[in-house]
């Protein structure tokens, strides 16, 4: 149960970082060598963490737009003591995201090692 609580805490901080476009917080929850990828908007989009955090830093945060938070953890699975998988969902503006996050524990600390996601569009219009 300790591992589940630790991973759940990382996911909560991940959602906080996304909602506030807090790159310091996101840098804490992502492993420095993490992968960010999707095939939804281009044939394939890949970013390393330096690129990803630069993109987030340039965004207007959902919090600054007074958007309601819509984020959910659908499930967490463990493949051992140091490897986990989480399926999470969140919405920002007119986009809904399903993220597949793999996490690794190194030096006693859980961090996101990869984020592969799907984007769909909703009708909320950013509020």
Backbone as XML, in Angstrom:
<?xml version="1.0"?>
<chain id="A" units="angstrom">
  <residue number="1" name="UNK">
    <atom name="N" x="0.810" y="-1.210" z="0.000"/>
    <atom name="CA" x="0.000" y="0.000" z="0.000"/>
    <atom name="C" x="0.851" y="1.272" z="0.000"/>
  </residue>
  <residue number="2" name="UNK">
    <atom name="N" x="2.053" y="1.183" z="0.549"/>
    <atom name="CA" x="2.921" y="2.363" z="0.577"/>
    <atom name="C" x="3.257" y="2.800" z="-0.841"/>
  </residue>
  <residue number="3" name="UNK">
    <atom name="N" x="3.574" y="1.832" z="-1.728"/>
    <atom name="CA" x="3.916" y="2.172" z="-3.111"/>
    <atom name="C" x="2.742" y="2.809" z="-3.818"/>
  </residue>
  <residue number="4" name="UNK">
    <atom name="N" x="1.531" y="2.301" z="-3.596"/>
    <atom name="CA" x="0.349" y="2.863" z="-4.238"/>
    <atom name="C" x="0.176" y="4.323" z="-3.818"/>
  </residue>
  <residue number="5" name="UNK">
    <atom name="N" x="0.281" y="4.592" z="-2.528"/>
    <atom name="CA" x="0.125" y="5.967" z="-2.026"/>
    <atom name="C" x="1.197" y="6.887" z="-2.604"/>
  </residue>
  <residue number="6" name="UNK">
    <atom name="N" x="2.430" y="6.376" z="-2.727"/>
    <atom name="CA" x="3.519" y="7.198" z="-3.262"/>
    <atom name="C" x="3.278" y="7.539" z="-4.733"/>
  </residue>
  <residue number="7" name="UNK">
    <atom name="N" x="2.836" y="6.554" z="-5.526"/>
    <atom name="CA" x="2.544" y="6.811" z="-6.939"/>
    <atom name="C" x="1.348" y="7.746" z="-7.061"/>
  </residue>
  <residue number="8" name="UNK">
    <atom name="N" x="0.325" y="7.528" z="-6.265"/>
    <atom name="CA" x="-0.851" y="8.406" z="-6.295"/>
    <atom name="C" x="-0.454" y="9.854" z="-5.980"/>
  </residue>
  <residue number="9" name="UNK">
    <atom name="N" x="0.458" y="10.045" z="-5.070"/>
    <atom name="CA" x="0.923" y="11.401" z="-4.732"/>
    <atom name="C" x="1.649" y="12.034" z="-5.927"/>
  </residue>
  <residue number="10" name="UNK">
    <atom name="N" x="2.451" y="11.253" z="-6.639"/>
    <atom name="CA" x="3.133" y="11.766" z="-7.838"/>
    <atom name="C" x="2.091" y="12.201" z="-8.861"/>
  </residue>
  <residue number="11" name="UNK">
    <atom name="N" x="1.041" y="11.404" z="-9.036"/>
    <atom name="CA" x="0.001" y="11.739" z="-10.008"/>
    <atom name="C" x="-0.741" y="13.005" z="-9.611"/>
  </residue>
  <residue number="12" name="UNK">
    <atom name="N" x="-1.012" y="13.192" z="-8.343"/>
    <atom name="CA" x="-1.667" y="14.429" z="-7.877"/>
    <atom name="C" x="-0.789" y="15.642" z="-8.177"/>
  </residue>
  <residue number="13" name="UNK">
    <atom name="N" x="0.500" y="15.505" z="-7.938"/>
    <atom name="CA" x="1.421" y="16.604" z="-8.215"/>
    <atom name="C" x="1.532" y="16.854" z="-9.719"/>
  </residue>
  <residue number="14" name="UNK">
    <atom name="N" x="1.467" y="15.788" z="-10.504"/>
    <atom name="CA" x="1.450" y="15.903" z="-11.968"/>
    <atom name="C" x="0.247" y="16.743" z="-12.412"/>
  </residue>
  <residue number="15" name="UNK">
    <atom name="N" x="-0.933" y="16.419" z="-11.913"/>
    <atom name="CA" x="-2.129" y="17.185" z="-12.260"/>
    <atom name="C" x="-2.010" y="18.641" z="-11.804"/>
  </residue>
  <residue number="16" name="UNK">
    <atom name="N" x="-1.457" y="18.868" z="-10.617"/>
    <atom name="CA" x="-1.244" y="20.243" z="-10.136"/>
    <atom name="C" x="-0.323" y="20.994" z="-11.090"/>
  </residue>
  <residue number="17" name="UNK">
    <atom name="N" x="0.753" y="20.342" z="-11.496"/>
    <atom name="CA" x="1.702" y="20.971" z="-12.413"/>
    <atom name="C" x="1.065" y="21.330" z="-13.737"/>
  </residue>
  <residue number="18" name="UNK">
    <atom name="N" x="0.233" y="20.433" z="-14.283"/>
    <atom name="CA" x="-0.460" y="20.726" z="-15.538"/>
    <atom name="C" x="-1.439" y="21.886" z="-15.376"/>
  </residue>
  <residue number="19" name="UNK">
    <atom name="N" x="-2.209" y="21.856" z="-14.311"/>
    <atom name="CA" x="-3.251" y="22.881" z="-14.119"/>
    <atom name="C" x="-2.652" y="24.277" z="-13.960"/>
  </residue>
  <residue number="20" name="UNK">
    <atom name="N" x="-1.497" y="24.340" z="-13.325"/>
    <atom name="CA" x="-0.865" y="25.647" z="-13.071"/>
    <atom name="C" x="0.284" y="25.948" z="-14.029"/>
  </residue>
  <residue number="21" name="UNK">
    <atom name="N" x="0.553" y="25.042" z="-14.986"/>
    <atom name="CA" x="1.720" y="25.174" z="-15.874"/>
    <atom name="C" x="2.981" y="25.433" z="-15.053"/>
  </residue>
  <residue number="22" name="UNK">
    <atom name="N" x="3.107" y="24.681" z="-13.975"/>
    <atom name="CA" x="4.222" y="24.817" z="-13.051"/>
    <atom name="C" x="5.355" y="23.888" z="-13.494"/>
  </residue>
  <residue number="23" name="UNK">
    <atom name="N" x="6.307" y="24.438" z="-14.206"/>
    <atom name="CA" x="7.391" y="23.622" z="-14.757"/>
    <atom name="C" x="8.325" y="23.089" z="-13.670"/>
  </residue>
  <residue number="24" name="UNK">
    <atom name="N" x="8.463" y="23.801" z="-12.557"/>
    <atom name="CA" x="9.288" y="23.283" z="-11.463"/>
    <atom name="C" x="8.661" y="22.017" z="-10.889"/>
  </residue>
  <residue number="25" name="UNK">
    <atom name="N" x="7.367" y="22.043" z="-10.695"/>
    <atom name="CA" x="6.659" y="20.871" z="-10.177"/>
    <atom name="C" x="6.710" y="19.720" z="-11.182"/>
  </residue>
  <residue number="26" name="UNK">
    <atom name="N" x="6.488" y="20.023" z="-12.445"/>
    <atom name="CA" x="6.551" y="18.967" z="-13.466"/>
    <atom name="C" x="7.957" y="18.382" z="-13.555"/>
  </residue>
  <residue number="27" name="UNK">
    <atom name="N" x="8.983" y="19.205" z="-13.402"/>
    <atom name="CA" x="10.358" y="18.704" z="-13.425"/>
    <atom name="C" x="10.626" y="17.768" z="-12.249"/>
  </residue>
  <residue number="28" name="UNK">
    <atom name="N" x="9.911" y="17.952" z="-11.153"/>
    <atom name="CA" x="10.047" y="17.057" z="-10.004"/>
    <atom name="C" x="9.400" y="15.703" z="-10.258"/>
  </residue>
  <residue number="29" name="UNK">
    <atom name="N" x="8.251" y="15.684" z="-10.929"/>
    <atom name="CA" x="7.520" y="14.423" z="-11.093"/>
    <atom name="C" x="7.980" y="13.621" z="-12.307"/>
  </residue>
  <residue number="30" name="UNK">
    <atom name="N" x="8.581" y="14.275" z="-13.291"/>
    <atom name="CA" x="9.105" y="13.564" z="-14.459"/>
    <atom name="C" x="10.571" y="13.228" z="-14.244"/>
  </residue>
  <residue number="31" name="UNK">
    <atom name="N" x="10.964" y="12.054" z="-14.669"/>
    <atom name="CA" x="12.376" y="11.692" z="-14.695"/>
    <atom name="C" x="13.042" y="12.592" z="-15.744"/>
  </residue>
  <residue number="32" name="UNK">
    <atom name="N" x="14.264" y="13.042" z="-15.523"/>
    <atom name="CA" x="14.916" y="13.933" z="-16.499"/>
    <atom name="C" x="15.043" y="13.329" z="-17.902"/>
  </residue>
  <residue number="33" name="UNK">
    <atom name="N" x="15.044" y="12.016" z="-18.015"/>
    <atom name="CA" x="15.158" y="11.357" z="-19.321"/>
    <atom name="C" x="13.820" y="10.825" z="-19.811"/>
  </residue>
  <residue number="34" name="UNK">
    <atom name="N" x="12.737" y="11.349" z="-19.273"/>
    <atom name="CA" x="11.392" y="10.874" z="-19.639"/>
    <atom name="C" x="11.073" y="11.175" z="-21.106"/>
  </residue>
  <residue number="35" name="UNK">
    <atom name="N" x="10.138" y="10.410" z="-21.623"/>
    <atom name="CA" x="9.657" y="10.520" z="-23.004"/>
    <atom name="C" x="8.254" y="11.100" z="-22.980"/>
  </residue>
  <residue number="36" name="UNK">
    <atom name="N" x="7.961" y="11.992" z="-23.916"/>
    <atom name="CA" x="6.641" y="12.610" z="-24.093"/>
    <atom name="C" x="6.264" y="12.370" z="-25.542"/>
  </residue>
  <residue number="37" name="UNK">
    <atom name="N" x="5.143" y="11.672" z="-25.793"/>
    <atom name="CA" x="4.830" y="11.321" z="-27.183"/>
    <atom name="C" x="3.340" y="11.162" z="-27.427"/>
  </residue>
  <residue number="38" name="UNK">
    <atom name="N" x="2.939" y="11.459" z="-28.672"/>
    <atom name="CA" x="1.586" y="11.196" z="-29.156"/>
    <atom name="C" x="1.643" y="11.076" z="-30.670"/>
  </residue>
  <residue number="39" name="UNK">
    <atom name="N" x="0.670" y="10.380" z="-31.216"/>
    <atom name="CA" x="0.533" y="10.298" z="-32.675"/>
    <atom name="C" x="-0.762" y="10.946" z="-33.114"/>
  </residue>
  <residue number="40" name="UNK">
    <atom name="N" x="-1.398" y="11.726" z="-32.245"/>
    <atom name="CA" x="-2.718" y="12.284" z="-32.537"/>
    <atom name="C" x="-2.722" y="13.566" z="-33.357"/>
  </residue>
  <residue number="41" name="UNK">
    <atom name="N" x="-1.784" y="14.454" z="-33.142"/>
    <atom name="CA" x="-1.846" y="15.744" z="-33.819"/>
    <atom name="C" x="-0.913" y="15.827" z="-35.020"/>
  </residue>
  <residue number="42" name="UNK">
    <atom name="N" x="0.072" y="15.032" z="-35.039"/>
    <atom name="CA" x="1.018" y="14.956" z="-36.145"/>
    <atom name="C" x="1.216" y="13.471" z="-36.396"/>
  </residue>
  <residue number="43" name="UNK">
    <atom name="N" x="1.979" y="13.142" z="-37.389"/>
    <atom name="CA" x="2.218" y="11.717" z="-37.598"/>
    <atom name="C" x="2.848" y="11.106" z="-36.349"/>
  </residue>
  <residue number="44" name="UNK">
    <atom name="N" x="3.705" y="11.838" z="-35.694"/>
    <atom name="CA" x="4.281" y="11.400" z="-34.427"/>
    <atom name="C" x="4.930" y="12.609" z="-33.784"/>
  </residue>
  <residue number="45" name="UNK">
    <atom name="N" x="4.602" y="12.872" z="-32.534"/>
    <atom name="CA" x="5.209" y="13.970" z="-31.791"/>
    <atom name="C" x="5.999" y="13.383" z="-30.637"/>
  </residue>
  <residue number="46" name="UNK">
    <atom name="N" x="7.266" y="13.725" z="-30.568"/>
    <atom name="CA" x="8.133" y="13.283" z="-29.484"/>
    <atom name="C" x="8.855" y="14.506" z="-28.937"/>
  </residue>
  <residue number="47" name="UNK">
    <atom name="N" x="8.902" y="14.587" z="-27.629"/>
    <atom name="CA" x="9.680" y="15.651" z="-26.980"/>
    <atom name="C" x="10.470" y="15.053" z="-25.837"/>
  </residue>
  <residue number="48" name="UNK">
    <atom name="N" x="11.666" y="15.593" z="-25.621"/>
    <atom name="CA" x="12.374" y="15.253" z="-24.395"/>
    <atom name="C" x="11.903" y="16.235" z="-23.318"/>
  </residue>
  <residue number="49" name="UNK">
    <atom name="N" x="12.372" y="16.101" z="-22.127"/>
    <atom name="CA" x="11.858" y="16.926" z="-21.033"/>
    <atom name="C" x="12.212" y="18.397" z="-21.175"/>
  </residue>
  <residue number="50" name="UNK">
    <atom name="N" x="13.362" y="18.707" z="-21.724"/>
    <atom name="CA" x="13.710" y="20.113" z="-21.926"/>
    <atom name="C" x="12.724" y="20.774" z="-22.882"/>
  </residue>
  <residue number="51" name="UNK">
    <atom name="N" x="12.416" y="20.102" z="-23.976"/>
    <atom name="CA" x="11.454" y="20.638" z="-24.950"/>
    <atom name="C" x="10.061" y="20.739" z="-24.339"/>
  </residue>
  <residue number="52" name="UNK">
    <atom name="N" x="9.631" y="19.674" z="-23.673"/>
    <atom name="CA" x="8.292" y="19.641" z="-23.087"/>
    <atom name="C" x="8.102" y="20.755" z="-22.061"/>
  </residue>
  <residue number="53" name="UNK">
    <atom name="N" x="9.056" y="20.931" z="-21.160"/>
    <atom name="CA" x="8.919" y="21.955" z="-20.127"/>
    <atom name="C" x="8.931" y="23.360" z="-20.727"/>
  </residue>
  <residue number="54" name="UNK">
    <atom name="N" x="9.647" y="23.565" z="-21.815"/>
    <atom name="CA" x="9.634" y="24.865" z="-22.504"/>
    <atom name="C" x="8.261" y="25.156" z="-23.087"/>
  </residue>
  <residue number="55" name="UNK">
    <atom name="N" x="7.619" y="24.142" z="-23.652"/>
    <atom name="CA" x="6.267" y="24.300" z="-24.202"/>
    <atom name="C" x="5.292" y="24.642" z="-23.082"/>
  </residue>
  <residue number="56" name="UNK">
    <atom name="N" x="5.371" y="23.929" z="-21.962"/>
    <atom name="CA" x="4.472" y="24.188" z="-20.834"/>
    <atom name="C" x="4.688" y="25.600" z="-20.295"/>
  </residue>
  <residue number="57" name="UNK">
    <atom name="N" x="5.932" y="26.035" z="-20.205"/>
    <atom name="CA" x="6.238" y="27.371" z="-19.675"/>
    <atom name="C" x="5.613" y="28.474" z="-20.522"/>
  </residue>
  <residue number="58" name="UNK">
    <atom name="N" x="5.429" y="28.225" z="-21.807"/>
    <atom name="CA" x="4.874" y="29.240" z="-22.714"/>
    <atom name="C" x="3.341" y="29.243" z="-22.742"/>
  </residue>
  <residue number="59" name="UNK">
    <atom name="N" x="2.711" y="28.282" z="-22.095"/>
    <atom name="CA" x="1.244" y="28.185" z="-22.114"/>
    <atom name="C" x="0.596" y="29.115" z="-21.104"/>
  </residue>
  <residue number="60" name="UNK">
    <atom name="N" x="-0.640" y="29.475" z="-21.407"/>
    <atom name="CA" x="-1.495" y="30.113" z="-20.405"/>
    <atom name="C" x="-2.092" y="28.974" z="-19.583"/>
  </residue>
  <residue number="61" name="UNK">
    <atom name="N" x="-1.961" y="29.043" z="-18.286"/>
    <atom name="CA" x="-2.395" y="27.920" z="-17.455"/>
    <atom name="C" x="-3.917" y="27.842" z="-17.362"/>
  </residue>
  <residue number="62" name="UNK">
    <atom name="N" x="-4.447" y="26.635" z="-17.257"/>
    <atom name="CA" x="-5.887" y="26.487" z="-17.014"/>
    <atom name="C" x="-6.315" y="27.216" z="-15.731"/>
  </residue>
  <residue number="63" name="UNK">
    <atom name="N" x="-5.452" y="27.223" z="-14.724"/>
    <atom name="CA" x="-5.779" y="27.920" z="-13.470"/>
    <atom name="C" x="-5.965" y="29.411" z="-13.711"/>
  </residue>
  <residue number="64" name="UNK">
    <atom name="N" x="-5.133" y="30.012" z="-14.541"/>
    <atom name="CA" x="-5.235" y="31.453" z="-14.800"/>
    <atom name="C" x="-6.491" y="31.799" z="-15.591"/>
  </residue>
  <residue number="65" name="UNK">
    <atom name="N" x="-7.038" y="30.788" z="-16.302"/>
    <atom name="CA" x="-8.295" y="30.983" z="-17.046"/>
    <atom name="C" x="-9.503" y="30.611" z="-16.198"/>
  </residue>
  <residue number="66" name="UNK">
    <atom name="N" x="-9.244" y="30.291" z="-14.938"/>
    <atom name="CA" x="-10.303" y="29.909" z="-13.989"/>
    <atom name="C" x="-11.053" y="28.651" z="-14.430"/>
  </residue>
  <residue number="67" name="UNK">
    <atom name="N" x="-10.361" y="27.757" z="-15.126"/>
    <atom name="CA" x="-10.971" y="26.497" z="-15.557"/>
    <atom name="C" x="-11.175" y="25.578" z="-14.366"/>
  </residue>
  <residue number="68" name="UNK">
    <atom name="N" x="-12.283" y="24.897" z="-14.365"/>
    <atom name="CA" x="-12.503" y="23.852" z="-13.374"/>
    <atom name="C" x="-11.536" y="22.717" z="-13.652"/>
  </residue>
  <residue number="69" name="UNK">
    <atom name="N" x="-11.063" y="22.102" z="-12.590"/>
    <atom name="CA" x="-10.174" y="20.954" z="-12.762"/>
    <atom name="C" x="-10.982" y="19.709" z="-13.040"/>
  </residue>
  <residue number="70" name="UNK">
    <atom name="N" x="-10.587" y="19.007" z="-14.069"/>
    <atom name="CA" x="-11.171" y="17.721" z="-14.404"/>
    <atom name="C" x="-10.023" y="16.751" z="-14.616"/>
  </residue>
  <residue number="71" name="UNK">
    <atom name="N" x="-9.609" y="16.088" z="-13.558"/>
    <atom name="CA" x="-8.541" y="15.105" z="-13.685"/>
    <atom name="C" x="-8.875" y="13.881" z="-12.846"/>
  </residue>
  <residue number="72" name="UNK">
    <atom name="N" x="-8.540" y="12.717" z="-13.406"/>
    <atom name="CA" x="-8.927" y="11.448" z="-12.814"/>
    <atom name="C" x="-7.816" y="10.424" z="-12.972"/>
  </residue>
  <residue number="73" name="UNK">
    <atom name="N" x="-7.656" y="9.593" z="-11.974"/>
    <atom name="CA" x="-6.776" y="8.430" z="-12.068"/>
    <atom name="C" x="-7.691" y="7.234" z="-12.304"/>
  </residue>
  <residue number="74" name="UNK">
    <atom name="N" x="-7.600" y="6.644" z="-13.486"/>
    <atom name="CA" x="-8.426" y="5.483" z="-13.814"/>
    <atom name="C" x="-7.866" y="4.201" z="-13.228"/>
  </residue>
  <residue number="75" name="UNK">
    <atom name="N" x="-6.558" y="4.122" z="-13.068"/>
    <atom name="CA" x="-5.971" y="2.925" z="-12.492"/>
    <atom name="C" x="-4.468" y="3.006" z="-12.389"/>
  </residue>
  <residue number="76" name="UNK">
    <atom name="N" x="-3.948" y="2.267" z="-11.432"/>
    <atom name="CA" x="-2.509" y="2.143" z="-11.224"/>
    <atom name="C" x="-2.202" y="0.656" z="-11.120"/>
  </residue>
  <residue number="77" name="UNK">
    <atom name="N" x="-1.207" y="0.212" z="-11.866"/>
    <atom name="CA" x="-0.768" y="-1.182" z="-11.817"/>
    <atom name="C" x="0.725" y="-1.219" z="-11.549"/>
  </residue>
  <residue number="78" name="UNK">
    <atom name="N" x="1.152" y="-2.271" z="-10.877"/>
    <atom name="CA" x="2.572" y="-2.445" z="-10.569"/>
    <atom name="C" x="3.100" y="-3.690" z="-11.269"/>
  </residue>
  <residue number="79" name="UNK">
    <atom name="N" x="4.300" y="-3.576" z="-11.810"/>
    <atom name="CA" x="4.962" y="-4.711" z="-12.447"/>
    <atom name="C" x="6.114" y="-5.206" z="-11.577"/>
  </residue>
  <residue number="80" name="UNK">
    <atom name="N" x="6.226" y="-4.687" z="-10.406"/>
    <atom name="CA" x="7.291" y="-5.035" z="-9.480"/>
    <atom name="C" x="7.452" y="-3.909" z="-8.478"/>
  </residue>
  <residue number="81" name="UNK">
    <atom name="N" x="8.522" y="-3.945" z="-7.751"/>
    <atom name="CA" x="8.741" y="-2.944" z="-6.711"/>
    <atom name="C" x="9.129" y="-1.567" z="-7.256"/>
  </residue>
  <residue number="82" name="UNK">
    <atom name="N" x="9.618" y="-1.532" z="-8.496"/>
    <atom name="CA" x="10.157" y="-0.282" z="-9.027"/>
    <atom name="C" x="9.544" y="0.161" z="-10.344"/>
  </residue>
  <residue number="83" name="UNK">
    <atom name="N" x="8.466" y="-0.490" z="-10.775"/>
    <atom name="CA" x="7.859" y="-0.174" z="-12.065"/>
    <atom name="C" x="6.348" y="-0.124" z="-11.911"/>
  </residue>
  <residue number="84" name="UNK">
    <atom name="N" x="5.740" y="0.949" z="-12.423"/>
    <atom name="CA" x="4.286" y="1.104" z="-12.331"/>
    <atom name="C" x="3.748" y="1.717" z="-13.621"/>
  </residue>
  <residue number="85" name="UNK">
    <atom name="N" x="2.455" y="1.553" z="-13.803"/>
    <atom name="CA" x="1.742" y="2.099" z="-14.955"/>
    <atom name="C" x="0.478" y="2.772" z="-14.428"/>
  </residue>
  <residue number="86" name="UNK">
    <atom name="N" x="0.179" y="3.957" z="-14.943"/>
    <atom name="CA" x="-1.055" y="4.650" z="-14.562"/>
    <atom name="C" x="-1.781" y="5.115" z="-15.815"/>
  </residue>
  <residue number="87" name="UNK">
    <atom name="N" x="-3.086" y="4.913" z="-15.814"/>
    <atom name="CA" x="-3.949" y="5.473" z="-16.858"/>
    <atom name="C" x="-4.694" y="6.618" z="-16.206"/>
  </residue>
  <residue number="88" name="UNK">
    <atom name="N" x="-4.494" y="7.827" z="-16.732"/>
    <atom name="CA" x="-5.117" y="9.018" z="-16.151"/>
    <atom name="C" x="-5.805" y="9.819" z="-17.237"/>
  </residue>
  <residue number="89" name="UNK">
    <atom name="N" x="-6.742" y="10.663" z="-16.825"/>
    <atom name="CA" x="-7.461" y="11.525" z="-17.759"/>
    <atom name="C" x="-7.510" y="12.925" z="-17.177"/>
  </residue>
  <residue number="90" name="UNK">
    <atom name="N" x="-7.479" y="13.907" z="-18.093"/>
    <atom name="CA" x="-7.682" y="15.292" z="-17.678"/>
    <atom name="C" x="-8.200" y="16.090" z="-18.864"/>
  </residue>
  <residue number="91" name="UNK">
    <atom name="N" x="-8.753" y="17.241" z="-18.563"/>
    <atom name="CA" x="-9.252" y="18.152" z="-19.591"/>
    <atom name="C" x="-8.639" y="19.515" z="-19.372"/>
  </residue>
  <residue number="92" name="UNK">
    <atom name="N" x="-8.266" y="20.145" z="-20.484"/>
    <atom name="CA" x="-7.753" y="21.510" z="-20.450"/>
    <atom name="C" x="-8.308" y="22.221" z="-21.668"/>
  </residue>
  <residue number="93" name="UNK">
    <atom name="N" x="-9.022" y="23.300" z="-21.435"/>
    <atom name="CA" x="-9.627" y="24.024" z="-22.543"/>
    <atom name="C" x="-10.583" y="23.135" z="-23.310"/>
  </residue>
  <residue number="94" name="UNK">
    <atom name="N" x="-10.398" y="23.083" z="-24.602"/>
    <atom name="CA" x="-11.276" y="22.297" z="-25.463"/>
    <atom name="C" x="-10.734" y="20.905" z="-25.737"/>
  </residue>
  <residue number="95" name="UNK">
    <atom name="N" x="-9.778" y="20.476" z="-24.950"/>
    <atom name="CA" x="-9.145" y="19.182" z="-25.187"/>
    <atom name="C" x="-9.286" y="18.264" z="-23.981"/>
  </residue>
  <residue number="96" name="UNK">
    <atom name="N" x="-9.569" y="17.012" z="-24.280"/>
    <atom name="CA" x="-9.560" y="15.944" z="-23.287"/>
    <atom name="C" x="-8.352" y="15.069" z="-23.580"/>
  </residue>
  <residue number="97" name="UNK">
    <atom name="N" x="-7.688" y="14.627" z="-22.535"/>
    <atom name="CA" x="-6.490" y="13.818" z="-22.676"/>
    <atom name="C" x="-6.639" y="12.509" z="-21.916"/>
  </residue>
  <residue number="98" name="UNK">
    <atom name="N" x="-6.172" y="11.436" z="-22.521"/>
    <atom name="CA" x="-5.956" y="10.169" z="-21.838"/>
    <atom name="C" x="-4.457" y="9.939" z="-21.880"/>
  </residue>
  <residue number="99" name="UNK">
    <atom name="N" x="-3.859" y="9.866" z="-20.709"/>
    <atom name="CA" x="-2.408" y="9.688" z="-20.605"/>
    <atom name="C" x="-2.092" y="8.298" z="-20.089"/>
  </residue>
  <residue number="100" name="UNK">
    <atom name="N" x="-1.170" y="7.624" z="-20.749"/>
    <atom name="CA" x="-0.584" y="6.396" z="-20.253"/>
    <atom name="C" x="0.772" y="6.778" z="-19.693"/>
  </residue>
  <residue number="101" name="UNK">
    <atom name="N" x="0.922" y="6.675" z="-18.399"/>
    <atom name="CA" x="2.143" y="7.084" z="-17.726"/>
    <atom name="C" x="2.848" y="5.857" z="-17.161"/>
  </residue>
  <residue number="102" name="UNK">
    <atom name="N" x="4.108" y="5.687" z="-17.489"/>
    <atom name="CA" x="4.904" y="4.667" z="-16.825"/>
    <atom name="C" x="5.772" y="5.378" z="-15.799"/>
  </residue>
  <residue number="103" name="UNK">
    <atom name="N" x="5.911" y="4.733" z="-14.678"/>
    <atom name="CA" x="6.683" y="5.310" z="-13.584"/>
    <atom name="C" x="7.758" y="4.327" z="-13.148"/>
  </residue>
  <residue number="104" name="UNK">
    <atom name="N" x="8.875" y="4.871" z="-12.725"/>
    <atom name="CA" x="9.958" y="4.065" z="-12.180"/>
    <atom name="C" x="10.359" y="4.635" z="-10.823"/>
  </residue>
  <residue number="105" name="UNK">
    <atom name="N" x="10.817" y="3.741" z="-9.976"/>
    <atom name="CA" x="11.315" y="4.182" z="-8.673"/>
    <atom name="C" x="12.818" y="3.998" z="-8.675"/>
  </residue>
  <residue number="106" name="UNK">
    <atom name="N" x="13.517" y="5.100" z="-8.543"/>
    <atom name="CA" x="14.972" y="5.068" z="-8.423"/>
    <atom name="C" x="15.353" y="5.840" z="-7.175"/>
  </residue>
  <residue number="107" name="UNK">
    <atom name="N" x="16.322" y="5.315" z="-6.460"/>
    <atom name="CA" x="16.768" y="5.946" z="-5.204"/>
    <atom name="C" x="15.596" y="6.203" z="-4.266"/>
  </residue>
  <residue number="108" name="UNK">
    <atom name="N" x="14.616" y="5.279" z="-4.266"/>
    <atom name="CA" x="13.470" y="5.387" z="-3.372"/>
    <atom name="C" x="12.425" y="6.390" z="-3.787"/>
  </residue>
  <residue number="109" name="UNK">
    <atom name="N" x="12.531" y="6.935" z="-4.987"/>
    <atom name="CA" x="11.627" y="8.012" z="-5.429"/>
    <atom name="C" x="10.927" y="7.631" z="-6.728"/>
  </residue>
  <residue number="110" name="UNK">
    <atom name="N" x="9.603" y="7.751" z="-6.753"/>
    <atom name="CA" x="8.815" y="7.475" z="-7.954"/>
    <atom name="C" x="8.803" y="8.698" z="-8.856"/>
  </residue>
  <residue number="111" name="UNK">
    <atom name="N" x="9.012" y="8.456" z="-10.176"/>
    <atom name="CA" x="8.941" y="9.539" z="-11.162"/>
    <atom name="C" x="8.352" y="8.986" z="-12.455"/>
  </residue>
  <residue number="112" name="UNK">
    <atom name="N" x="7.744" y="9.864" z="-13.216"/>
    <atom name="CA" x="7.175" y="9.483" z="-14.503"/>
    <atom name="C" x="8.312" y="9.339" z="-15.505"/>
  </residue>
  <residue number="113" name="UNK">
    <atom name="N" x="8.359" y="8.172" z="-16.166"/>
    <atom name="CA" x="9.411" y="7.889" z="-17.148"/>
    <atom name="C" x="8.916" y="8.093" z="-18.571"/>
  </residue>
  <residue number="114" name="UNK">
    <atom name="N" x="7.609" y="7.919" z="-18.775"/>
    <atom name="CA" x="7.059" y="8.182" z="-20.108"/>
    <atom name="C" x="5.612" y="8.621" z="-20.009"/>
  </residue>
  <residue number="115" name="UNK">
    <atom name="N" x="5.254" y="9.477" z="-20.940"/>
    <atom name="CA" x="3.890" y="9.961" z="-21.089"/>
    <atom name="C" x="3.536" y="9.790" z="-22.562"/>
  </residue>
  <residue number="116" name="UNK">
    <atom name="N" x="2.635" y="8.861" z="-22.827"/>
    <atom name="CA" x="2.119" y="8.651" z="-24.173"/>
    <atom name="C" x="0.631" y="8.926" z="-24.062"/>
  </residue>
  <residue number="117" name="UNK">
    <atom name="N" x="0.120" y="9.813" z="-24.910"/>
    <atom name="CA" x="-1.246" y="10.283" z="-24.676"/>
    <atom name="C" x="-2.079" y="10.374" z="-25.941"/>
  </residue>
  <residue number="118" name="UNK">
    <atom name="N" x="-3.387" y="10.433" z="-25.712"/>
    <atom name="CA" x="-4.390" y="10.589" z="-26.763"/>
    <atom name="C" x="-5.142" y="11.885" z="-26.493"/>
  </residue>
  <residue number="119" name="UNK">
    <atom name="N" x="-5.435" y="12.629" z="-27.558"/>
    <atom name="CA" x="-6.175" y="13.897" z="-27.456"/>
    <atom name="C" x="-7.500" y="13.761" z="-28.182"/>
  </residue>
  <residue number="120" name="UNK">
    <atom name="N" x="-8.547" y="14.254" z="-27.547"/>
    <atom name="CA" x="-9.822" y="14.428" z="-28.245"/>
    <atom name="C" x="-10.345" y="15.808" z="-27.905"/>
  </residue>
  <residue number="121" name="UNK">
    <atom name="N" x="-11.292" y="16.288" z="-28.700"/>
    <atom name="CA" x="-11.815" y="17.635" z="-28.500"/>
    <atom name="C" x="-13.198" y="17.574" z="-27.863"/>
  </residue>
  <residue number="122" name="UNK">
    <atom name="N" x="-13.470" y="18.517" z="-26.976"/>
    <atom name="CA" x="-14.757" y="18.600" z="-26.309"/>
    <atom name="C" x="-15.430" y="19.916" z="-26.661"/>
  </residue>
  <residue number="123" name="UNK">
    <atom name="N" x="-16.554" y="20.200" z="-26.080"/>
    <atom name="CA" x="-17.296" y="21.434" z="-26.374"/>
    <atom name="C" x="-17.331" y="22.402" z="-25.206"/>
  </residue>
  <residue number="124" name="UNK">
    <atom name="N" x="-16.381" y="22.272" z="-24.262"/>
    <atom name="CA" x="-16.402" y="23.139" z="-23.093"/>
    <atom name="C" x="-15.912" y="24.546" z="-23.405"/>
  </residue>
  <residue number="125" name="UNK">
    <atom name="N" x="-15.118" y="24.729" z="-24.427"/>
    <atom name="CA" x="-14.672" y="26.065" z="-24.810"/>
    <atom name="C" x="-13.736" y="26.719" z="-23.814"/>
  </residue>
  <residue number="126" name="UNK">
    <atom name="N" x="-13.021" y="25.920" z="-23.016"/>
    <atom name="CA" x="-12.034" y="26.498" z="-22.115"/>
    <atom name="C" x="-12.561" y="26.884" z="-20.754"/>
  </residue>
  <residue number="127" name="UNK">
    <atom name="N" x="-13.810" y="26.622" z="-20.451"/>
    <atom name="CA" x="-14.328" y="26.947" z="-19.114"/>
    <atom name="C" x="-14.917" y="25.737" z="-18.448"/>
  </residue>
</chain>
